[in-house]
């Protein structure tokens, strides 16, 4: 949880999933899976445009929780090292008082599963609790998505 200071803050969450690293990475990098779990609440919907994890590629997001909020965002992938690292910046939104923020996802094999460490930096203190709670919910939803994914088998020669 973030302390309430006027300076930008960070959220760092670690979860261990009972799934191979390649599968967790796939859930983060394929738009068809991202829209199912990367949302602050299971009742929200998420649309992504150009979610193509390659350094320099820009993307857009649109999240809606009916009757509660809607949020549009834009960003750019800054580090992509399959299947262990994904990092992107979310561009500033002066209308909402949000500076540029960075999301970094590190994946490591651990006991047949995957340890995921998510670090979200540059968060204004007035958004910190909301972002922490949103990622906590998202990672719970990710666990459900992973339960239904399989690692594609390699084609036979």
N, C-alpha and C positions, 0 to 999 in steps of 0.2 A: 504494500500500500504506500502511496506517496505522502510525504509530509506536506502540510499546507504552507508552502512558502511562495513568494511571488516569482521566484526563479523557475525556469523550465525544470520539470521533474522526469523521472523514468519509472517504468514498470518493468519488473523482471519476473517472469514466471517460468517454472520448470515442471514438466509433466513427463511421466514415463508411460508409453503406450505399448500394448501387447501387439505390436505389428512391426514388420521389418522396416528399416530406414527407407528403403526404396518406395514402400507403400505410403509412408507418412509424407515423404517428399512429393510424391505424385498427388496426394490430397491437397497440398499447398500450391502446386504448380499447374494443375489442370482446371480450367475455369468451370467445367461441368461439376467438379467436386467442391470447389471453393464456394460457389453460391449456396451450397447446402449447409455449410457450417460457419463460415466467417461472418457471423452476424451477432449482434449484441443480445439477441433474444430469439428463441425458437419460433416465435410468432412473426418475426420480421422477415422481409424478403430482401434479397441482394441480387443486383444485376452487375455484371462486370463487362467492360468493353476493352478489348485488346490486352487481356491478361495473358501476356506472352513473356514468361520469365527469361529475358535476355537483357544483358546490361545495356542501358540506354533506352529501352523500350518504355514508352509512356502508356499509362492505362487510366481508365475512369471507373468509378464505382458509384452505385446508387442504392442506398439502403432505406427501406421504409418499414416503419412499424405503425400500422394504421391507427389514427387517432392520437399517436404519441409523438412521432417525429418523422422527418425525412432528411436524408443527408446525402449530398453529392460530394465526391472527392476525386482528386486527380493525383497522380504520382508517377514515379519513374523507378525502374529496377536499377539498383546500383551494384549489386554483387550476386552472382549466380554460380554456385559450385555444386552441381549435382553429385550425389544426393545429400550433401551435408550442410549447405548454406544457401539461404535466400535472404536478400536484404533489399528494401525499397524505401524511398522517401515519399511521404505524403506532402504535397505542396501546401503552402500557407493559404489560409482562408481568412483574410482580414475582416470580412463581415461577421464571422463567428468568433473573432479574436483568437484564432488558432495559427500558431507559427508553423514553419516546416518541421515535420517530425520524421523520425526514422524508425522503421520496424526491422529487426534482425532476428532471423530464425536459424538456430544452430541445431543440427541433428547428429546424434552419436548412437552407435549400436551399444546396447546394454542388456546383458542377460537374455538374449534372444528377442529383445524388444528394441524400442527406440526412446532415448532420452531427448526431449525437446526443450530447448531453452529459448524463450522469446524475450527480447529486450525491446521496449518501445521507449524512445527517448525524445526529448524536446517538448514534453507535454506541459501545457500551462497548468498551474496548480488548480485552477477552478474546474478543469476537466479530468484531473487525475483519477478520482474515485470512479467516475463514469467509465473511463478507458480501462482501468483495472477490472471492474466488474464485467465490462463487455468482453474482454479477452478471456476472463474466467469462464463465462458462458460459452463463448466460441469454442474454447478448447474442450469443453464437455460435449458440445455438438460434434466436434471433430472425432472424438472417440466413437460416437455412434456411426459416423460415416465410415471410419476405418473398419468397423466390424463387418461392413458389407462390401469392402473392396478386396480385390485379389491382385497379386502381382502377375502381370501378363507372362505367360510362358513363352519361351523363345521358340521361333519357328524351327521345325525339323529340317535337316538338310535334304 
